[in-house]
Amino acid sequence: MRIARRVTAARLRYCGSDALVDDATVIVSELVTNAILHSGGTQVTLTMAVRDGVLHLAVHDEVPGGPVACAAHSESERGRGLFLVDALAREHGGKWGSTNEGATIFCDLALTGAAQ
């Protein structure tokens, strides 16, 4: 996950989207972690694209079956990642979801300022 976060941060800084670095790296970390821990696949691919003022982050794991946000017990150390992704996406005027029968999970964040 560290490599995915570093690549995301570097690319956003290169594009002048420094304001999104913290939140986008958290989102990428959560989506990549879920793909590794829960998909059962052998390959995980992260893509980033900027189109029409939107940063599109996608993690593909080759195994159909989308993520399920479950209510975590108050004492649990896990189970809040998708709620965090949802909150961060909404904060940036975006959304998250899945495509390819759940094999690809995406998150879109609206860009502001020079990054568009």
VMD Tcl script that builds the backbone (N, CA, C; Angstrom):
set m [mol new atoms 348]
animate dup $m
set s [atomselect $m all]
$s set {name element resname resid chain x y z} {
  {N N MET 1 A 0.802 -1.183 0.000}
  {CA C MET 1 A 0.000 0.000 0.000}
  {C C MET 1 A 0.855 1.260 0.000}
  {N N ARG 2 A 2.010 1.166 0.605}
  {CA C ARG 2 A 2.861 2.346 0.681}
  {C C ARG 2 A 3.226 2.846 -0.714}
  {N N ILE 3 A 3.511 1.944 -1.634}
  {CA C ILE 3 A 3.868 2.358 -2.990}
  {C C ILE 3 A 2.683 3.042 -3.665}
  {N N ALA 4 A 1.491 2.493 -3.503}
  {CA C ALA 4 A 0.302 3.105 -4.099}
  {C C ALA 4 A 0.082 4.511 -3.548}
  {N N ARG 5 A 0.263 4.687 -2.252}
  {CA C ARG 5 A 0.113 6.018 -1.657}
  {C C ARG 5 A 1.166 6.978 -2.185}
  {N N ARG 6 A 2.400 6.510 -2.291}
  {CA C ARG 6 A 3.490 7.392 -2.756}
  {C C ARG 6 A 3.296 7.810 -4.206}
  {N N VAL 7 A 2.887 6.864 -5.047}
  {CA C VAL 7 A 2.642 7.176 -6.461}
  {C C VAL 7 A 1.488 8.173 -6.577}
  {N N THR 8 A 0.433 7.945 -5.823}
  {CA C THR 8 A -0.717 8.855 -5.839}
  {C C THR 8 A -0.297 10.259 -5.421}
  {N N ALA 9 A 0.417 10.368 -4.332}
  {CA C ALA 9 A 0.858 11.677 -3.835}
  {C C ALA 9 A 1.766 12.372 -4.845}
  {N N ALA 10 A 2.702 11.641 -5.406}
  {CA C ALA 10 A 3.633 12.232 -6.365}
  {C C ALA 10 A 2.902 12.730 -7.607}
  {N N ARG 11 A 1.981 11.942 -8.104}
  {CA C ARG 11 A 1.246 12.324 -9.311}
  {C C ARG 11 A 0.371 13.554 -9.057}
  {N N LEU 12 A -0.284 13.588 -7.918}
  {CA C LEU 12 A -1.127 14.738 -7.608}
  {C C LEU 12 A -0.300 16.004 -7.438}
  {N N ARG 13 A 0.839 15.883 -6.774}
  {CA C ARG 13 A 1.710 17.062 -6.617}
  {C C ARG 13 A 2.222 17.537 -7.972}
  {N N TYR 14 A 2.582 16.604 -8.833}
  {CA C TYR 14 A 3.056 16.932 -10.175}
  {C C TYR 14 A 1.975 17.690 -10.953}
  {N N CYS 15 A 0.726 17.305 -10.761}
  {CA C CYS 15 A -0.394 17.926 -11.468}
  {C C CYS 15 A -0.894 19.205 -10.788}
  {N N GLY 16 A -0.288 19.571 -9.658}
  {CA C GLY 16 A -0.704 20.777 -8.965}
  {C C GLY 16 A -1.930 20.594 -8.097}
  {N N SER 17 A -2.202 19.357 -7.708}
  {CA C SER 17 A -3.375 19.056 -6.875}
  {C C SER 17 A -2.964 18.737 -5.445}
  {N N ASP 18 A -2.067 19.525 -4.905}
  {CA C ASP 18 A -1.562 19.287 -3.553}
  {C C ASP 18 A -2.667 19.200 -2.509}
  {N N ALA 19 A -3.749 19.962 -2.689}
  {CA C ALA 19 A -4.828 19.983 -1.703}
  {C C ALA 19 A -5.530 18.630 -1.572}
  {N N LEU 20 A -5.429 17.788 -2.580}
  {CA C LEU 20 A -6.086 16.478 -2.542}
  {C C LEU 20 A -5.180 15.351 -2.061}
  {N N VAL 21 A -3.913 15.618 -1.878}
  {CA C VAL 21 A -2.953 14.554 -1.581}
  {C C VAL 21 A -3.361 13.730 -0.360}
  {N N ASP 22 A -3.627 14.359 0.749}
  {CA C ASP 22 A -3.926 13.612 1.977}
  {C C ASP 22 A -5.158 12.727 1.813}
  {N N ASP 23 A -6.244 13.314 1.338}
  {CA C ASP 23 A -7.481 12.542 1.223}
  {C C ASP 23 A -7.393 11.474 0.136}
  {N N ALA 24 A -6.778 11.798 -0.983}
  {CA C ALA 24 A -6.664 10.809 -2.063}
  {C C ALA 24 A -5.778 9.638 -1.649}
  {N N THR 25 A -4.724 9.891 -0.900}
  {CA C THR 25 A -3.866 8.781 -0.474}
  {C C THR 25 A -4.577 7.888 0.544}
  {N N VAL 26 A -5.421 8.466 1.378}
  {CA C VAL 26 A -6.224 7.641 2.296}
  {C C VAL 26 A -7.184 6.765 1.494}
  {N N ILE 27 A -7.848 7.355 0.510}
  {CA C ILE 27 A -8.787 6.601 -0.319}
  {C C ILE 27 A -8.083 5.471 -1.044}
  {N N VAL 28 A -6.963 5.768 -1.671}
  {CA C VAL 28 A -6.205 4.741 -2.391}
  {C C VAL 28 A -5.776 3.632 -1.435}
  {N N SER 29 A -5.295 4.005 -0.276}
  {CA C SER 29 A -4.876 3.009 0.704}
  {C C SER 29 A -6.027 2.087 1.078}
  {N N GLU 30 A -7.201 2.645 1.320}
  {CA C GLU 30 A -8.366 1.839 1.690}
  {C C GLU 30 A -8.793 0.920 0.554}
  {N N LEU 31 A -8.854 1.439 -0.663}
  {CA C LEU 31 A -9.305 0.623 -1.790}
  {C C LEU 31 A -8.310 -0.476 -2.146}
  {N N VAL 32 A -7.031 -0.168 -2.117}
  {CA C VAL 32 A -6.011 -1.182 -2.407}
  {C C VAL 32 A -5.990 -2.237 -1.301}
  {N N THR 33 A -6.072 -1.808 -0.065}
  {CA C THR 33 A -6.096 -2.756 1.053}
  {C C THR 33 A -7.275 -3.712 0.924}
  {N N ASN 34 A -8.464 -3.178 0.617}
  {CA C ASN 34 A -9.630 -4.037 0.446}
  {C C ASN 34 A -9.426 -5.041 -0.679}
  {N N ALA 35 A -8.850 -4.593 -1.788}
  {CA C ALA 35 A -8.620 -5.486 -2.920}
  {C C ALA 35 A -7.663 -6.614 -2.541}
  {N N ILE 36 A -6.629 -6.280 -1.812}
  {CA C ILE 36 A -5.649 -7.297 -1.413}
  {C C ILE 36 A -6.234 -8.263 -0.389}
  {N N LEU 37 A -6.932 -7.741 0.586}
  {CA C LEU 37 A -7.425 -8.581 1.680}
  {C C LEU 37 A -8.669 -9.392 1.339}
  {N N HIS 38 A -9.521 -8.857 0.465}
  {CA C HIS 38 A -10.828 -9.474 0.303}
  {C C HIS 38 A -11.132 -10.056 -1.071}
  {N N SER 39 A -10.335 -9.783 -2.076}
  {CA C SER 39 A -10.711 -10.230 -3.421}
  {C C SER 39 A -10.325 -11.677 -3.707}
  {N N GLY 40 A -9.209 -12.117 -3.178}
  {CA C GLY 40 A -8.723 -13.450 -3.515}
  {C C GLY 40 A -8.022 -13.494 -4.859}
  {N N GLY 41 A -7.874 -12.361 -5.505}
  {CA C GLY 41 A -7.199 -12.300 -6.807}
  {C C GLY 41 A -5.696 -12.287 -6.656}
  {N N THR 42 A -5.017 -12.345 -7.779}
  {CA C THR 42 A -3.555 -12.359 -7.765}
  {C C THR 42 A -2.944 -11.059 -8.268}
  {N N GLN 43 A -3.772 -10.147 -8.747}
  {CA C GLN 43 A -3.250 -8.891 -9.271}
  {C C GLN 43 A -4.190 -7.753 -8.908}
  {N N VAL 44 A -3.606 -6.630 -8.503}
  {CA C VAL 44 A -4.347 -5.417 -8.185}
  {C C VAL 44 A -3.747 -4.287 -9.010}
  {N N THR 45 A -4.619 -3.528 -9.689}
  {CA C THR 45 A -4.168 -2.435 -10.539}
  {C C THR 45 A -4.799 -1.131 -10.073}
  {N N LEU 46 A -3.983 -0.106 -9.899}
  {CA C LEU 46 A -4.450 1.230 -9.544}
  {C C LEU 46 A -4.322 2.112 -10.772}
  {N N THR 47 A -5.386 2.837 -11.100}
  {CA C THR 47 A -5.311 3.829 -12.173}
  {C C THR 47 A -5.799 5.169 -11.644}
  {N N MET 48 A -5.207 6.222 -12.196}
  {CA C MET 48 A -5.599 7.595 -11.874}
  {C C MET 48 A -5.747 8.341 -13.182}
  {N N ALA 49 A -6.797 9.136 -13.278}
  {CA C ALA 49 A -6.997 9.948 -14.470}
  {C C ALA 49 A -7.711 11.229 -14.060}
  {N N VAL 50 A -7.447 12.288 -14.806}
  {CA C VAL 50 A -8.143 13.549 -14.600}
  {C C VAL 50 A -8.915 13.844 -15.874}
  {N N ARG 51 A -10.235 13.966 -15.707}
  {CA C ARG 51 A -11.102 14.286 -16.845}
  {C C ARG 51 A -12.169 15.258 -16.387}
  {N N ASP 52 A -12.344 16.319 -17.164}
  {CA C ASP 52 A -13.433 17.266 -16.907}
  {C C ASP 52 A -13.484 17.753 -15.456}
  {N N GLY 53 A -12.338 18.059 -14.885}
  {CA C GLY 53 A -12.288 18.595 -13.535}
  {C C GLY 53 A -12.513 17.575 -12.434}
  {N N VAL 54 A -12.367 16.289 -12.763}
  {CA C VAL 54 A -12.579 15.226 -11.784}
  {C C VAL 54 A -11.370 14.301 -11.755}
  {N N LEU 55 A -10.886 14.023 -10.548}
  {CA C LEU 55 A -9.844 13.015 -10.360}
  {C C LEU 55 A -10.551 11.680 -10.211}
  {N N HIS 56 A -10.223 10.745 -11.086}
  {CA C HIS 56 A -10.828 9.409 -11.061}
  {C C HIS 56 A -9.767 8.425 -10.585}
  {N N LEU 57 A -10.014 7.810 -9.437}
  {CA C LEU 57 A -9.141 6.780 -8.868}
  {C C LEU 57 A -9.869 5.452 -9.013}
  {N N ALA 58 A -9.177 4.423 -9.493}
  {CA C ALA 58 A -9.816 3.117 -9.640}
  {C C ALA 58 A -8.845 2.014 -9.256}
  {N N VAL 59 A -9.368 1.010 -8.555}
  {CA C VAL 59 A -8.587 -0.167 -8.170}
  {C C VAL 59 A -9.314 -1.378 -8.735}
  {N N HIS 60 A -8.600 -2.129 -9.556}
  {CA C HIS 60 A -9.164 -3.314 -10.214}
  {C C HIS 60 A -8.475 -4.544 -9.641}
  {N N ASP 61 A -9.281 -5.556 -9.262}
  {CA C ASP 61 A -8.687 -6.747 -8.655}
  {C C ASP 61 A -9.004 -8.052 -9.380}
  {N N GLU 62 A -9.638 -7.978 -10.541}
  {CA C GLU 62 A -9.905 -9.135 -11.400}
  {C C GLU 62 A -10.966 -10.099 -10.881}
  {N N VAL 63 A -11.527 -9.872 -9.705}
  {CA C VAL 63 A -12.501 -10.804 -9.137}
  {C C VAL 63 A -13.833 -10.083 -8.955}
  {N N PRO 64 A -14.875 -10.490 -9.686}
  {CA C PRO 64 A -16.186 -9.854 -9.526}
  {C C PRO 64 A -16.703 -9.996 -8.097}
  {N N GLY 65 A -17.506 -9.043 -7.715}
  {CA C GLY 65 A -18.081 -9.044 -6.363}
  {C C GLY 65 A -17.692 -7.772 -5.663}
  {N N GLY 66 A -18.571 -6.799 -5.682}
  {CA C GLY 66 A -18.261 -5.480 -5.152}
  {C C GLY 66 A -18.114 -5.429 -3.650}
  {N N PRO 67 A -17.632 -4.313 -3.167}
  {CA C PRO 67 A -17.421 -4.132 -1.734}
  {C C PRO 67 A -18.746 -3.959 -1.009}
  {N N VAL 68 A -18.745 -4.327 0.226}
  {CA C VAL 68 A -19.930 -4.159 1.064}
  {C C VAL 68 A -19.509 -3.395 2.315}
  {N N ALA 69 A -20.120 -2.246 2.503}
  {CA C ALA 69 A -19.839 -1.469 3.707}
  {C C ALA 69 A -20.649 -2.064 4.848}
  {N N CYS 70 A -19.958 -2.536 5.865}
  {CA C CYS 70 A -20.614 -3.150 7.022}
  {C C CYS 70 A -20.410 -2.267 8.247}
  {N N ALA 71 A -21.389 -2.291 9.112}
  {CA C ALA 71 A -21.263 -1.536 10.357}
  {C C ALA 71 A -20.264 -2.236 11.267}
  {N N ALA 72 A -19.221 -1.536 11.616}
  {CA C ALA 72 A -18.190 -2.102 12.485}
  {C C ALA 72 A -18.596 -1.942 13.947}
  {N N HIS 73 A -18.282 -2.932 14.736}
  {CA C HIS 73 A -18.511 -2.862 16.179}
  {C C HIS 73 A -17.639 -1.746 16.740}
  {N N SER 74 A -18.109 -1.063 17.751}
  {CA C SER 74 A -17.378 0.081 18.304}
  {C C SER 74 A -15.987 -0.289 18.791}
  {N N GLU 75 A -15.763 -1.544 19.163}
  {CA C GLU 75 A -14.459 -1.992 19.648}
  {C C GLU 75 A -13.553 -2.510 18.531}
  {N N SER 76 A -14.101 -2.684 17.336}
  {CA C SER 76 A -13.340 -3.262 16.224}
  {C C SER 76 A -12.300 -2.284 15.684}
  {N N GLU 77 A -11.162 -2.820 15.283}
  {CA C GLU 77 A -10.104 -2.007 14.692}
  {C C GLU 77 A -10.223 -1.971 13.170}
  {N N ARG 78 A -11.189 -2.694 12.600}
  {CA C ARG 78 A -11.363 -2.778 11.156}
  {C C ARG 78 A -12.824 -2.522 10.797}
  {N N GLY 79 A -13.054 -2.341 9.497}
  {CA C GLY 79 A -14.422 -2.281 9.017}
  {C C GLY 79 A -14.990 -0.898 8.766}
  {N N ARG 80 A -14.169 0.131 8.800}
  {CA C ARG 80 A -14.662 1.488 8.588}
  {C C ARG 80 A -14.139 2.129 7.311}
  {N N GLY 81 A -13.345 1.399 6.554}
  {CA C GLY 81 A -12.681 1.967 5.380}
  {C C GLY 81 A -13.614 2.519 4.332}
  {N N LEU 82 A -14.659 1.776 3.979}
  {CA C LEU 82 A -15.568 2.255 2.941}
  {C C LEU 82 A -16.408 3.430 3.414}
  {N N PHE 83 A -16.702 3.491 4.696}
  {CA C PHE 83 A -17.388 4.663 5.235}
  {C C PHE 83 A -16.482 5.890 5.135}
  {N N LEU 84 A -15.202 5.699 5.382}
  {CA C LEU 84 A -14.224 6.779 5.254}
  {C C LEU 84 A -14.116 7.225 3.796}
  {N N VAL 85 A -14.036 6.269 2.867}
  {CA C VAL 85 A -13.977 6.596 1.436}
  {C C VAL 85 A -15.210 7.407 1.039}
  {N N ASP 86 A -16.373 6.976 1.480}
  {CA C ASP 86 A -17.616 7.678 1.165}
  {C C ASP 86 A -17.594 9.107 1.705}
  {N N ALA 87 A -17.177 9.274 2.942}
  {CA C ALA 87 A -17.140 10.608 3.554}
  {C C ALA 87 A -16.164 11.530 2.827}
  {N N LEU 88 A -14.982 11.015 2.485}
  {CA C LEU 88 A -13.993 11.839 1.781}
  {C C LEU 88 A -14.467 12.187 0.374}
  {N N ALA 89 A -15.080 11.241 -0.301}
  {CA C ALA 89 A -15.591 11.512 -1.648}
  {C C ALA 89 A -16.648 12.612 -1.599}
  {N N ARG 90 A -17.577 12.501 -0.671}
  {CA C ARG 90 A -18.634 13.510 -0.548}
  {C C ARG 90 A -18.055 14.881 -0.199}
  {N N GLU 91 A -17.041 14.883 0.666}
  {CA C GLU 91 A -16.409 16.149 1.055}
  {C C GLU 91 A -15.827 16.876 -0.154}
  {N N HIS 92 A -15.395 16.111 -1.150}
  {CA C HIS 92 A -14.801 16.686 -2.358}
  {C C HIS 92 A -15.773 16.693 -3.531}
  {N N GLY 93 A -17.063 16.653 -3.238}
  {CA C GLY 93 A -18.063 16.721 -4.292}
  {C C GLY 93 A -18.048 15.521 -5.214}
  {N N GLY 94 A -17.648 14.378 -4.707}
  {CA C GLY 94 A -17.516 13.192 -5.545}
  {C C GLY 94 A -18.367 12.033 -5.088}
  {N N LYS 95 A -17.999 10.864 -5.568}
  {CA C LYS 95 A -18.724 9.640 -5.249}
  {C C LYS 95 A -17.788 8.454 -5.400}
  {N N TRP 96 A -18.230 7.302 -4.915}
  {CA C TRP 96 A -17.484 6.072 -5.108}
  {C C TRP 96 A -18.483 4.990 -5.494}
  {N N GLY 97 A -17.964 3.917 -6.073}
  {CA C GLY 97 A -18.826 2.815 -6.479}
  {C C GLY 97 A -18.002 1.720 -7.119}
  {N N SER 98 A -18.689 0.838 -7.846}
  {CA C SER 98 A -17.971 -0.257 -8.497}
  {C C SER 98 A -18.485 -0.462 -9.911}
  {N N THR 99 A -17.642 -1.047 -10.739}
  {CA C THR 99 A -17.980 -1.405 -12.115}
  {C C THR 99 A -17.423 -2.797 -12.387}
  {N N ASN 100 A -17.619 -3.280 -13.583}
  {CA C ASN 100 A -17.101 -4.606 -13.979}
  {C C ASN 100 A -17.548 -5.682 -12.998}
  {N N GLU 101 A -18.847 -5.659 -12.664}
  {CA C GLU 101 A -19.414 -6.626 -11.728}
  {C C GLU 101 A -18.712 -6.596 -10.366}
  {N N GLY 102 A -18.192 -5.445 -10.002}
  {CA C GLY 102 A -17.552 -5.292 -8.707}
  {C C GLY 102 A -16.057 -5.504 -8.704}
  {N N ALA 103 A -15.480 -5.859 -9.840}
  {CA C ALA 103 A -14.041 -6.095 -9.885}
  {C C ALA 103 A -13.248 -4.792 -9.852}
  {N N THR 104 A -13.883 -3.689 -10.207}
  {CA C THR 104 A -13.233 -2.381 -10.169}
  {C C THR 104 A -14.006 -1.479 -9.215}
  {N N ILE 105 A -13.292 -0.937 -8.250}
  {CA C ILE 105 A -13.867 0.018 -7.311}
  {C C ILE 105 A -13.268 1.378 -7.659}
  {N N PHE 106 A -14.117 2.388 -7.763}
  {CA C PHE 106 A -13.624 3.710 -8.142}
  {C C PHE 106 A -14.045 4.752 -7.133}
  {N N CYS 107 A -13.353 5.877 -7.193}
  {CA C CYS 107 A -13.714 7.041 -6.388}
  {C C CYS 107 A -13.395 8.278 -7.234}
  {N N ASP 108 A -14.360 9.154 -7.372}
  {CA C ASP 108 A -14.186 10.398 -8.121}
  {C C ASP 108 A -14.186 11.574 -7.152}
  {N N LEU 109 A -13.220 12.461 -7.331}
  {CA C LEU 109 A -13.102 13.663 -6.502}
  {C C LEU 109 A -13.040 14.879 -7.404}
  {N N ALA 110 A -13.816 15.886 -7.096}
  {CA C ALA 110 A -13.789 17.117 -7.885}
  {C C ALA 110 A -12.490 17.873 -7.627}
  {N N LEU 111 A -11.878 18.336 -8.696}
  {CA C LEU 111 A -10.649 19.128 -8.575}
  {C C LEU 111 A -11.029 20.604 -8.475}
  {N N THR 112 A -10.135 21.369 -7.874}
  {CA C THR 112 A -10.357 22.806 -7.776}
  {C C THR 112 A -9.124 23.546 -8.235}
  {N N GLY 113 A -9.317 24.774 -8.657}
  {CA C GLY 113 A -8.190 25.646 -8.979}
  {C C GLY 113 A -7.378 25.200 -10.178}
  {N N ALA 114 A -6.048 25.325 -10.072}
  {CA C ALA 114 A -5.133 25.090 -11.177}
  {C C ALA 114 A -5.099 23.655 -11.639}
  {N N ALA 115 A -5.511 22.734 -10.802}
  {CA C ALA 115 A -5.422 21.313 -11.133}
  {C C ALA 115 A -6.402 20.897 -12.208}
  {N N GLN 116 A -7.417 21.719 -12.499}
  {CA C GLN 116 A -8.402 21.345 -13.500}
  {C C GLN 116 A -7.794 21.433 -14.855}
}
mol reanalyze $m
mol bondsrecalc $m
mol representation Tube
mol addrep $m
